[in-house]
């Protein structure tokens, strides 16, 4: 069996897709990678919210699936809208990488200070994510937050070149590129990194996870993709995305959700910006207990924490 795998053409998207292809090869399944340009890739808008509604990084790829031009697609799961188009399903959710955001910075920190607290007053920090901007402002109102788009190597190189004093990126993307390519080897040697506490700096729903999407009626493809699925990751991500649906969040909404496995199910952390206030909640229970509803009902003003 040879399957056509659709993906965006960025360095990270290609790295993720090559990993999926290599995992399928272990089962004797050959793949052909098909690069598809999306409207999100082509946009020059300064922030993600300004590009358009959620789905701008996947819409053309999903259409290629529906048109049977490809057999499966590999997405960063957080790019997918909360509902797939009719006829498509997420066939597999592989094991998740680090879900947290990382602060990358150039300066040396002072003894006894965290890298975040040691950033200079009014430090220039780059990120185009509404969520990251809101969480940063909540903890450090003095920071000068400026847009930063582009693929992961581009953003890191702009930090190295001195355009920013720090930037915030998803740790999973850095991990994947650093392990599979030499694109970050040189720039990372000039930088330090700090993993932001996901309990306080709550990540985007599904951050760090991949979604392998296919047609619901492609039985042989679905059977082939089943080997990639990790049940615990799927349960956690489903819970986070149900919370996102309740928050009615998109690219321009500051919302985070993280489901951490616990002895009796999950600890679910949620955080949202509403009317200029940051609210958060933590609830615990099994995945079937409507944790997302309970969490959204328990939202209360958040205090700046140790991130």
Buried (B, 14 or more C-beta within 10 A) or exposed (E): EEBBBBBBBBBBBBBBBBBBBEBBEEEEBEBEBBBBEBBBBEBEBEBBBBBBEBBBBBBBBBBBBEEEEBBBBBBBBBBBBBEBBEEBBBBBBBEBBBBBBBBBBBEEBEEEEBBBEBBEEEBBBBBBBBBBBBBBBBBBEEBEBBBBBEBBBEBBBBBBEEBBBBBBBBBBBBBBBBEBBEBBEEBBEEBBEBBBBBBBBBBBBBBBBBBBBBBEEBEEBBEBBEEBBBEBBBBBBBBBBBBBBBBEBBBBBBBBBBBBEEEEBBBBBBBBBEEEEBBBBBBBBEBEBBBBEBBBEEBEEBEEEEB
